[in-house]
Amino acid sequence: MKTVRCAIYTRKSSEEGLEQDFNSLDAQRESCAAYILSQASEGWTLIPDRYDDGGISGGTLARPALQRLLADVVTRRIDIIVVYKVDRLTRSLLDFSRLVEAFDAADT
């Protein structure tokens, strides 16, 4: 069976609550990790890298963790990106289209 390398991307717009021991980013990650685990029979494996953007709006693609994630997609370190909700990835339809184009280009 082929191993499918999965990355989790999390984002929270405000910094409120990020100082807590268990915050929204942790909850998103936990939910996504459980989903990846449920797909283990398909070869899905969570990579250890964390891609968390706390306190940054989804209205821009200029987010440090997102940029690292995109670079890892381009270098083919990641096969699948798992997000809690698609709006964690972006809130802009145009940016979503750009991300899909980048993902498709890396898949060729």
MMTF fields as JSON, N, C-alpha, C and O atoms, coordinates in Angstrom:
{
  "mmtfVersion": "1.0.0",
  "mmtfProducer": "UNKNOWN",
  "numBonds": 431,
  "numAtoms": 432,
  "numGroups": 108,
  "numChains": 1,
  "numModels": 1,
  "chainsPerModel": [1],
  "groupsPerChain": [108],
  "chainIdList": ["A"],
  "bondAtomList": [4, 2, 8, 6, 12, 10, 16, 14, 20, 18, 24, 22, 28, 26, 32, 30, 36, 34, 40, 38, 44, 42, 48, 46, 52, 50, 56, 54, 60, 58, 64, 62, 68, 66, 72, 70, 76, 74, 80, 78, 84, 82, 88, 86, 92, 90, 96, 94, 100, 98, 104, 102, 108, 106, 112, 110, 116, 114, 120, 118, 124, 122, 128, 126, 132, 130, 136, 134, 140, 138, 144, 142, 148, 146, 152, 150, 156, 154, 160, 158, 164, 162, 168, 166, 172, 170, 176, 174, 180, 178, 184, 182, 188, 186, 192, 190, 196, 194, 200, 198, 204, 202, 208, 206, 212, 210, 216, 214, 220, 218, 224, 222, 228, 226, 232, 230, 236, 234, 240, 238, 244, 242, 248, 246, 252, 250, 256, 254, 260, 258, 264, 262, 268, 266, 272, 270, 276, 274, 280, 278, 284, 282, 288, 286, 292, 290, 296, 294, 300, 298, 304, 302, 308, 306, 312, 310, 316, 314, 320, 318, 324, 322, 328, 326, 332, 330, 336, 334, 340, 338, 344, 342, 348, 346, 352, 350, 356, 354, 360, 358, 364, 362, 368, 366, 372, 370, 376, 374, 380, 378, 384, 382, 388, 386, 392, 390, 396, 394, 400, 398, 404, 402, 408, 406, 412, 410, 416, 414, 420, 418, 424, 422, 428, 426],
  "bondOrderList": [1, 1, 1, 1, 1, 1, 1, 1, 1, 1, 1, 1, 1, 1, 1, 1, 1, 1, 1, 1, 1, 1, 1, 1, 1, 1, 1, 1, 1, 1, 1, 1, 1, 1, 1, 1, 1, 1, 1, 1, 1, 1, 1, 1, 1, 1, 1, 1, 1, 1, 1, 1, 1, 1, 1, 1, 1, 1, 1, 1, 1, 1, 1, 1, 1, 1, 1, 1, 1, 1, 1, 1, 1, 1, 1, 1, 1, 1, 1, 1, 1, 1, 1, 1, 1, 1, 1, 1, 1, 1, 1, 1, 1, 1, 1, 1, 1, 1, 1, 1, 1, 1, 1, 1, 1, 1, 1],
  "groupList": [{"groupName": "MET", "atomNameList": ["N", "CA", "C", "O"], "elementList": ["N", "C", "C", "O"], "formalChargeList": [0, 0, 0, 0], "bondAtomList": [1, 0, 2, 1, 3, 2], "bondOrderList": [1, 1, 2], "singleLetterCode": "M", "chemCompType": "L-PEPTIDE LINKING"}, {"groupName": "LYS", "atomNameList": ["N", "CA", "C", "O"], "elementList": ["N", "C", "C", "O"], "formalChargeList": [0, 0, 0, 0], "bondAtomList": [1, 0, 2, 1, 3, 2], "bondOrderList": [1, 1, 2], "singleLetterCode": "K", "chemCompType": "L-PEPTIDE LINKING"}, {"groupName": "THR", "atomNameList": ["N", "CA", "C", "O"], "elementList": ["N", "C", "C", "O"], "formalChargeList": [0, 0, 0, 0], "bondAtomList": [1, 0, 2, 1, 3, 2], "bondOrderList": [1, 1, 2], "singleLetterCode": "T", "chemCompType": "L-PEPTIDE LINKING"}, {"groupName": "VAL", "atomNameList": ["N", "CA", "C", "O"], "elementList": ["N", "C", "C", "O"], "formalChargeList": [0, 0, 0, 0], "bondAtomList": [1, 0, 2, 1, 3, 2], "bondOrderList": [1, 1, 2], "singleLetterCode": "V", "chemCompType": "L-PEPTIDE LINKING"}, {"groupName": "ARG", "atomNameList": ["N", "CA", "C", "O"], "elementList": ["N", "C", "C", "O"], "formalChargeList": [0, 0, 0, 0], "bondAtomList": [1, 0, 2, 1, 3, 2], "bondOrderList": [1, 1, 2], "singleLetterCode": "R", "chemCompType": "L-PEPTIDE LINKING"}, {"groupName": "CYS", "atomNameList": ["N", "CA", "C", "O"], "elementList": ["N", "C", "C", "O"], "formalChargeList": [0, 0, 0, 0], "bondAtomList": [1, 0, 2, 1, 3, 2], "bondOrderList": [1, 1, 2], "singleLetterCode": "C", "chemCompType": "L-PEPTIDE LINKING"}, {"groupName": "ALA", "atomNameList": ["N", "CA", "C", "O"], "elementList": ["N", "C", "C", "O"], "formalChargeList": [0, 0, 0, 0], "bondAtomList": [1, 0, 2, 1, 3, 2], "bondOrderList": [1, 1, 2], "singleLetterCode": "A", "chemCompType": "L-PEPTIDE LINKING"}, {"groupName": "ILE", "atomNameList": ["N", "CA", "C", "O"], "elementList": ["N", "C", "C", "O"], "formalChargeList": [0, 0, 0, 0], "bondAtomList": [1, 0, 2, 1, 3, 2], "bondOrderList": [1, 1, 2], "singleLetterCode": "I", "chemCompType": "L-PEPTIDE LINKING"}, {"groupName": "TYR", "atomNameList": ["N", "CA", "C", "O"], "elementList": ["N", "C", "C", "O"], "formalChargeList": [0, 0, 0, 0], "bondAtomList": [1, 0, 2, 1, 3, 2], "bondOrderList": [1, 1, 2], "singleLetterCode": "Y", "chemCompType": "L-PEPTIDE LINKING"}, {"groupName": "SER", "atomNameList": ["N", "CA", "C", "O"], "elementList": ["N", "C", "C", "O"], "formalChargeList": [0, 0, 0, 0], "bondAtomList": [1, 0, 2, 1, 3, 2], "bondOrderList": [1, 1, 2], "singleLetterCode": "S", "chemCompType": "L-PEPTIDE LINKING"}, {"groupName": "GLU", "atomNameList": ["N", "CA", "C", "O"], "elementList": ["N", "C", "C", "O"], "formalChargeList": [0, 0, 0, 0], "bondAtomList": [1, 0, 2, 1, 3, 2], "bondOrderList": [1, 1, 2], "singleLetterCode": "E", "chemCompType": "L-PEPTIDE LINKING"}, {"groupName": "GLY", "atomNameList": ["N", "CA", "C", "O"], "elementList": ["N", "C", "C", "O"], "formalChargeList": [0, 0, 0, 0], "bondAtomList": [1, 0, 2, 1, 3, 2], "bondOrderList": [1, 1, 2], "singleLetterCode": "G", "chemCompType": "PEPTIDE LINKING"}, {"groupName": "LEU", "atomNameList": ["N", "CA", "C", "O"], "elementList": ["N", "C", "C", "O"], "formalChargeList": [0, 0, 0, 0], "bondAtomList": [1, 0, 2, 1, 3, 2], "bondOrderList": [1, 1, 2], "singleLetterCode": "L", "chemCompType": "L-PEPTIDE LINKING"}, {"groupName": "GLN", "atomNameList": ["N", "CA", "C", "O"], "elementList": ["N", "C", "C", "O"], "formalChargeList": [0, 0, 0, 0], "bondAtomList": [1, 0, 2, 1, 3, 2], "bondOrderList": [1, 1, 2], "singleLetterCode": "Q", "chemCompType": "L-PEPTIDE LINKING"}, {"groupName": "ASP", "atomNameList": ["N", "CA", "C", "O"], "elementList": ["N", "C", "C", "O"], "formalChargeList": [0, 0, 0, 0], "bondAtomList": [1, 0, 2, 1, 3, 2], "bondOrderList": [1, 1, 2], "singleLetterCode": "D", "chemCompType": "L-PEPTIDE LINKING"}, {"groupName": "PHE", "atomNameList": ["N", "CA", "C", "O"], "elementList": ["N", "C", "C", "O"], "formalChargeList": [0, 0, 0, 0], "bondAtomList": [1, 0, 2, 1, 3, 2], "bondOrderList": [1, 1, 2], "singleLetterCode": "F", "chemCompType": "L-PEPTIDE LINKING"}, {"groupName": "ASN", "atomNameList": ["N", "CA", "C", "O"], "elementList": ["N", "C", "C", "O"], "formalChargeList": [0, 0, 0, 0], "bondAtomList": [1, 0, 2, 1, 3, 2], "bondOrderList": [1, 1, 2], "singleLetterCode": "N", "chemCompType": "L-PEPTIDE LINKING"}, {"groupName": "TRP", "atomNameList": ["N", "CA", "C", "O"], "elementList": ["N", "C", "C", "O"], "formalChargeList": [0, 0, 0, 0], "bondAtomList": [1, 0, 2, 1, 3, 2], "bondOrderList": [1, 1, 2], "singleLetterCode": "W", "chemCompType": "L-PEPTIDE LINKING"}, {"groupName": "PRO", "atomNameList": ["N", "CA", "C", "O"], "elementList": ["N", "C", "C", "O"], "formalChargeList": [0, 0, 0, 0], "bondAtomList": [1, 0, 2, 1, 3, 2], "bondOrderList": [1, 1, 2], "singleLetterCode": "P", "chemCompType": "L-PEPTIDE LINKING"}],
  "groupTypeList": [0, 1, 2, 3, 4, 5, 6, 7, 8, 2, 4, 1, 9, 9, 10, 10, 11, 12, 10, 13, 14, 15, 16, 9, 12, 14, 6, 13, 4, 10, 9, 5, 6, 6, 8, 7, 12, 9, 13, 6, 9, 10, 11, 17, 2, 12, 7, 18, 14, 4, 8, 14, 14, 11, 11, 7, 9, 11, 11, 2, 12, 6, 4, 18, 6, 12, 13, 4, 12, 12, 6, 14, 3, 3, 2, 4, 4, 7, 14, 7, 7, 3, 3, 8, 1, 3, 14, 4, 12, 2, 4, 9, 12, 12, 14, 15, 9, 4, 12, 3, 10, 6, 15, 14, 6, 6, 14, 2],
  "groupIdList": [1, 2, 3, 4, 5, 6, 7, 8, 9, 10, 11, 12, 13, 14, 15, 16, 17, 18, 19, 20, 21, 22, 23, 24, 25, 26, 27, 28, 29, 30, 31, 32, 33, 34, 35, 36, 37, 38, 39, 40, 41, 42, 43, 44, 45, 46, 47, 48, 49, 50, 51, 52, 53, 54, 55, 56, 57, 58, 59, 60, 61, 62, 63, 64, 65, 66, 67, 68, 69, 70, 71, 72, 73, 74, 75, 76, 77, 78, 79, 80, 81, 82, 83, 84, 85, 86, 87, 88, 89, 90, 91, 92, 93, 94, 95, 96, 97, 98, 99, 100, 101, 102, 103, 104, 105, 106, 107, 108],
  "secStructList": [7, 7, 7, 3, 3, 3, 3, 3, 3, 3, 3, 3, 1, 1, 7, 6, 6, 6, 6, 1, 1, 1, 7, 2, 2, 2, 2, 2, 2, 2, 2, 2, 2, 2, 2, 2, 2, 2, 6, 4, 4, 4, 6, 3, 3, 3, 7, 1, 7, 7, 3, 3, 3, 3, 6, 7, 7, 6, 6, 7, 1, 7, 7, 2, 2, 2, 2, 2, 2, 2, 2, 2, 2, 2, 6, 6, 7, 7, 1, 3, 3, 3, 7, 1, 1, 2, 2, 2, 2, 7, 1, 7, 2, 2, 2, 2, 2, 2, 2, 2, 2, 2, 2, 2, 2, 2, 6, 7],
  "xCoordList": [0.849, 0.0, 0.89, 1.897, 0.496, 1.226, 0.921, -0.233, 1.963, 1.786, 1.344, 1.945, 0.309, -0.207, 0.141, -0.406, 1.059, 1.536, 0.544, 0.27, 0.018, -1.016, -0.482, 0.24, -0.854, -0.522, -1.821, -2.828, -1.774, -2.928, -2.589, -1.529, -3.516, -3.368, -4.458, -5.636, -4.051, -5.01, -4.808, -3.703, -5.906, -5.836, -6.911, -8.006, -6.565, -7.522, -7.267, -6.124, -8.311, -8.158, -7.649, -6.815, -8.143, -7.749, -6.769, -6.668, -6.054, -5.108, -5.798, -5.199, -7.052, -7.8, -7.859, -8.315, -7.407, -7.469, -6.284, -6.176, -5.394, -4.261, -3.292, -2.523, -3.336, -2.422, -2.887, -2.145, -4.088, -4.615, -3.87, -3.35, -3.822, -3.153, -3.758, -3.035, -5.079, -5.781, -6.651, -7.627, -6.301, -7.02, -7.663, -7.656, -8.21, -8.916, -8.017, -8.471, -6.764, -5.842, -5.653, -5.614, -5.537, -5.395, -6.645, -6.547, -7.816, -9.076, -9.198, -9.609, -8.839, -8.865, -7.923, -8.282, -6.704, -5.695, -6.161, -6.001, -6.732, -7.205, -8.277, -8.252, -9.211, -10.276, -9.709, -10.114, -8.78, -8.173, -7.334, -7.35, -6.612, -5.784, -6.659, -6.291, -7.809, -8.736, -9.238, -9.381, -9.504, -9.951, -8.846, -9.104, -7.627, -6.504, -6.356, -6.149, -6.462, -6.376, -7.474, -7.248, -8.655, -9.767, -9.499, -10.156, -8.539, -8.198, -6.902, -6.343, -6.433, -5.173, -5.201, -4.173, -6.35, -6.448, -6.19, -5.926, -6.272, -5.987, -4.537, -4.127, -3.771, -2.368, -2.086, -0.945, -3.119, -2.941, -2.085, -2.327, -1.078, -0.181, 0.042, 0.328, -0.088, 0.124, 1.614, 2.341, 2.073, 3.465, 3.6, 2.619, 4.786, 4.93, 4.94, 4.698, 5.21, 5.273, 3.922, 2.867, 3.978, 2.763, 2.67, 3.654, 1.48, 1.2, 0.049, -1.115, 0.385, -0.599, -0.393, 0.693, -1.423, -1.389, -2.386, -3.586, -1.899, -2.755, -2.73, -1.662, -3.898, -3.997, -3.826, -3.452, -4.1, -3.932, -5.212, -5.77, -5.662, -6.885, -6.776, -5.706, -7.9, -7.979, -8.19, -8.37, -8.171, -8.368, -7.102, -7.127, -5.996, -4.729, -4.011, -4.188, -3.21, -2.386, -1.016, -0.209, -0.754, 0.543, 0.562, 0.587, 0.548, 0.583, 1.772, 1.93, 2.606, 3.841, 3.64, 4.316, 2.73, 2.54, 1.962, 2.329, 1.064, 0.505, 1.596, 1.616, 2.492, 3.58, 4.516, 4.981, 4.795, 5.605, 4.892, 5.51, 3.571, 2.763, 2.828, 3.034, 2.652, 2.701, 4.068, 4.159, 5.118, 6.474, 6.642, 7.277, 6.083, 6.183, 5.326, 5.66, 4.239, 3.432, 4.242, 4.296, 4.869, 5.656, 6.811, 7.113, 7.451, 8.573, 8.103, 8.914, 6.795, 6.162, 6.426, 6.571, 6.486, 6.599, 5.216, 5.095, 4.173, 2.797, 1.942, 2.054, 1.087, 0.154, -1.254, -1.963, -1.65, -3.005, -2.935, -2.181, -3.733, -3.874, -5.254, -6.264, -5.277, -6.541, -6.786, -5.912, -7.986, -8.39, -9.715, -10.513, -9.944, -11.183, -12.381, -13.395, -12.247, -13.244, -12.471, -11.374, -13.029, -12.307, -12.018, -11.048, -12.82, -12.558, -11.326, -10.861, -10.795, -9.525, -8.379, -7.367, -8.544, -7.533, -7.574, -6.534, -8.756, -8.924, -10.387, -11.286, -10.607, -11.973, -12.28, -13.369, -11.321, -11.472, -11.63, -10.803, -12.685, -12.904, -11.77, -11.34, -11.289, -10.171, -8.907, -8.202, -8.623, -7.458, -7.615, -6.638, -8.824, -9.065, -8.737, -8.118, -9.15, -8.848, -7.338, -6.826, -6.638, -5.17, -4.526, -3.581, -5.032, -4.483, -4.719, -3.82, -5.913, -6.212, -5.281, -4.803, -5.025, -4.102, -2.697, -2.033, -2.255, -0.934, -0.894, 0.1, -1.949, -2.005, -1.995, -1.292, -2.779, -2.825, -1.47, -1.04, -0.803, 0.511, 1.53, 2.384, 1.447, 2.382, 2.081, 2.944, 0.864, 0.425, 0.811, 0.637, 1.325, 1.629, 2.973, 3.367],
  "yCoordList": [-1.187, 0.0, 1.243, 1.31, 2.203, 3.465, 4.345, 4.479, 4.936, 5.877, 7.221, 7.736, 7.78, 9.087, 10.059, 9.983, 10.978, 11.925, 13.075, 13.799, 13.225, 14.223, 15.32, 15.056, 16.546, 17.7, 18.334, 18.331, 18.876, 19.597, 21.079, 21.492, 21.878, 23.333, 23.887, 23.564, 24.73, 25.373, 26.881, 27.374, 27.603, 29.067, 29.599, 29.047, 30.676, 31.416, 32.886, 33.336, 33.642, 35.054, 35.932, 36.81, 35.701, 36.578, 35.86, 34.634, 36.65, 36.078, 35.72, 35.094, 36.12, 35.855, 34.359, 33.585, 33.954, 32.569, 31.709, 30.563, 32.243, 31.44, 31.094, 30.138, 31.878, 31.629, 30.459, 30.002, 29.985, 28.871, 27.578, 27.408, 26.668, 25.384, 24.602, 23.957, 24.658, 24.001, 25.055, 25.517, 25.437, 26.514, 26.026, 24.832, 26.956, 26.63, 25.909, 24.999, 26.301, 25.633, 24.171, 23.28, 23.941, 22.573, 21.743, 20.579, 22.353, 21.649, 21.296, 20.188, 22.242, 21.961, 20.814, 19.896, 20.882, 19.856, 18.488, 17.486, 18.45, 17.189, 16.553, 15.347, 17.367, 16.871, 16.332, 15.269, 17.07, 16.648, 15.389, 14.502, 15.31, 14.126, 12.878, 11.795, 13.04, 11.917, 11.458, 10.26, 12.414, 12.043, 11.297, 10.288, 11.801, 11.129, 9.704, 8.764, 9.553, 8.229, 7.301, 6.106, 7.855, 7.048, 6.562, 5.635, 7.181, 6.808, 5.991, 5.798, 5.518, 4.762, 3.542, 3.17, 2.93, 1.748, 2.102, 1.226, 3.405, 3.886, 4.36, 4.854, 4.209, 4.6, 6.0, 6.459, 6.696, 8.072, 8.093, 7.349, 8.966, 9.137, 10.617, 11.365, 11.037, 12.447, 12.738, 12.05, 13.757, 14.163, 14.99, 15.586, 15.037, 15.715, 17.242, 17.891, 17.828, 19.285, 19.911, 19.374, 21.058, 21.805, 23.042, 23.751, 23.281, 24.453, 25.204, 25.015, 26.049, 26.773, 28.272, 28.784, 28.971, 30.43, 30.989, 31.037, 31.405, 31.975, 33.488, 34.096, 34.094, 35.545, 36.179, 37.347, 35.409, 35.938, 35.7, 34.602, 36.732, 36.681, 35.707, 35.517, 35.106, 34.239, 35.022, 34.435, 36.344, 37.191, 37.433, 38.152, 36.843, 37.008, 35.662, 34.808, 35.483, 34.278, 34.489, 33.561, 35.713, 36.047, 35.634, 36.471, 34.319, 33.751, 32.803, 31.948, 32.937, 32.146, 30.635, 29.986, 30.079, 28.626, 28.187, 27.133, 28.988, 28.656, 28.672, 27.807, 29.627, 29.691, 28.488, 27.951, 28.062, 26.852, 25.623, 24.751, 25.562, 24.464, 24.398, 23.328, 25.543, 25.587, 25.157, 24.442, 25.584, 25.188, 23.67, 23.041, 23.089, 21.644, 20.878, 19.748, 21.468, 20.861, 20.861, 19.854, 21.995, 22.118, 21.111, 20.531, 20.906, 19.96, 18.519, 17.615, 18.323, 17.006, 16.283, 15.061, 17.041, 16.451, 16.081, 15.334, 16.621, 16.446, 15.954, 16.443, 14.979, 14.472, 15.029, 15.288, 15.21, 15.676, 16.712, 16.561, 17.767, 18.784, 18.606, 18.551, 18.517, 18.355, 19.623, 20.086, 20.18, 21.364, 21.073, 20.27, 21.733, 21.555, 22.014, 21.322, 23.183, 23.738, 24.47, 24.97, 24.533, 25.161, 26.633, 27.169, 27.298, 28.713, 28.906, 30.033, 27.823, 27.921, 28.107, 28.732, 27.566, 27.704, 29.1, 29.737, 29.572, 30.925, 31.338, 30.497, 32.637, 33.175, 33.84, 34.377, 33.8, 34.447, 33.399, 32.496, 33.518, 32.596, 32.692, 31.676, 33.897, 34.077, 33.401, 32.723, 33.584, 32.931, 31.416, 30.696, 30.923, 29.484, 28.949, 27.894, 29.671, 29.282, 29.246, 28.33, 30.238, 30.269, 29.084, 28.485, 28.749, 27.617, 26.307, 25.47, 26.131, 24.929, 24.826, 23.739, 25.947, 25.947, 25.528, 24.743, 26.036, 25.662, 24.176, 23.504, 23.663, 22.251, 21.381, 20.372, 21.783, 21.038, 21.041, 20.019, 22.178, 22.277, 21.372, 20.784, 21.258, 20.416, 18.937, 18.089, 18.631, 17.237, 16.66, 15.461, 17.466, 16.959, 16.306, 15.832],
  "zCoordList": [0.0, 0.0, 0.0, 0.704, -0.793, -0.876, 0.339, 0.747, 0.902, 2.004, 1.444, 0.501, 2.016, 1.623, 2.738, 3.838, 2.441, 3.458, 3.595, 2.638, 4.799, 5.065, 5.984, 6.946, 5.662, 6.493, 6.96, 6.252, 8.164, 8.706, 8.702, 9.172, 8.16, 8.212, 9.12, 8.962, 10.081, 10.978, 10.95, 10.724, 11.185, 11.218, 12.149, 12.254, 12.813, 13.655, 13.407, 13.481, 13.113, 12.738, 13.859, 13.637, 15.054, 16.161, 17.079, 17.074, 17.86, 18.821, 20.137, 21.012, 20.266, 21.493, 21.777, 20.935, 22.94, 23.361, 22.95, 23.385, 22.118, 21.664, 22.792, 22.691, 23.861, 24.984, 25.858, 26.727, 25.634, 26.427, 26.109, 25.006, 27.084, 26.879, 25.715, 24.956, 25.574, 24.475, 23.819, 24.411, 22.599, 21.935, 20.637, 20.338, 19.884, 18.645, 17.645, 16.951, 17.565, 16.637, 17.047, 16.199, 18.339, 18.842, 18.542, 18.154, 18.725, 18.457, 16.977, 16.63, 16.105, 14.675, 14.332, 13.595, 14.884, 14.616, 15.106, 14.409, 16.296, 16.867, 15.977, 15.729, 15.504, 14.64, 13.317, 12.847, 12.733, 11.466, 11.648, 10.796, 12.743, 13.017, 13.166, 12.712, 13.801, 13.955, 12.586, 12.342, 11.695, 10.35, 9.595, 8.94, 9.695, 9.034, 9.571, 8.803, 10.872, 11.486, 10.96, 10.773, 10.725, 10.206, 8.785, 8.311, 8.105, 6.735, 6.669, 5.589, 7.809, 7.863, 6.942, 6.377, 6.788, 5.914, 4.449, 3.625, 4.136, 2.78, 2.657, 1.606, 3.727, 3.705, 4.198, 4.14, 4.687, 5.153, 6.42, 7.371, 6.402, 7.537, 7.77, 6.836, 9.021, 9.379, 9.47, 10.187, 8.742, 8.868, 10.151, 10.597, 10.748, 12.039, 11.974, 12.992, 10.822, 10.706, 11.045, 10.705, 11.721, 12.057, 11.17, 10.96, 10.661, 9.833, 10.491, 10.136, 11.443, 12.246, 12.084, 12.356, 11.646, 11.563, 12.566, 12.295, 13.707, 14.739, 14.685, 14.616, 14.716, 14.72, 13.357, 13.257, 12.289, 10.931, 10.137, 10.147, 9.456, 8.671, 7.497, 6.919, 7.169, 5.999, 4.725, 3.658, 4.82, 3.649, 2.852, 1.854, 3.279, 2.582, 2.509, 3.377, 1.481, 1.384, 2.007, 2.078, 2.46, 3.062, 4.534, 5.436, 4.744, 6.086, 6.16, 5.288, 7.177, 7.243, 7.118, 6.319, 7.889, 7.843, 6.503, 5.982, 5.946, 4.632, 3.573, 2.697, 3.638, 2.665, 2.804, 1.799, 4.031, 4.238, 3.697, 3.088, 3.929, 3.433, 1.908, 1.335, 1.26, -0.204, -0.723, -1.721, -0.057, -0.464, -0.331, -1.177, 0.716, 0.9, -0.103, -0.459, -0.561, -1.627, -2.923, -3.629, -3.229, -4.461, -4.477, -5.52, -3.334, -3.262, -3.041, -2.841, -3.081, -2.992, -1.671, -1.644, -0.581, 0.756, 1.3, 2.272, 0.652, 1.117, -0.046, -1.17, 0.244, -0.76, -0.575, -1.547, 0.693, 1.011, 2.12, 3.081, 1.976, 3.023, 3.643, 2.941, 4.959, 5.681, 6.483, 7.216, 6.335, 7.092, 7.775, 7.29, 8.907, 9.647, 8.819, 8.734, 8.217, 7.298, 6.212, 6.458, 5.032, 3.921, 4.196, 3.659, 5.007, 5.295, 6.183, 6.351, 6.751, 7.479, 6.479, 6.796, 5.285, 4.237, 3.633, 3.47, 3.303, 2.774, 2.855, 2.871, 2.905, 2.892, 1.546, 1.346, 0.638, -0.658, -1.756, -1.881, -2.545, -3.653, -4.674, -5.22, -4.933, -5.855, -5.318, -6.065, -4.033, -3.439, -3.44, -3.65, -3.208, -3.258, -4.646, -4.783, -5.659, -7.036, -7.274, -7.918, -6.753, -6.887, -6.177, -6.692, -5.003, -4.27, -5.034, -5.122, -5.578, -6.35, -7.558, -7.883, -8.219, -9.35, -8.888, -9.565, -7.766, -7.238, -6.884, -7.16, -6.283, -5.93, -7.195, -7.259, -8.194, -9.449, -10.147, -10.682, -10.141, -10.799, -10.107, -10.769, -8.8, -8.049, -8.245, -8.022, -8.658, -8.823, -10.17, -10.391, -11.066, -12.408, -12.488, -13.553]
}
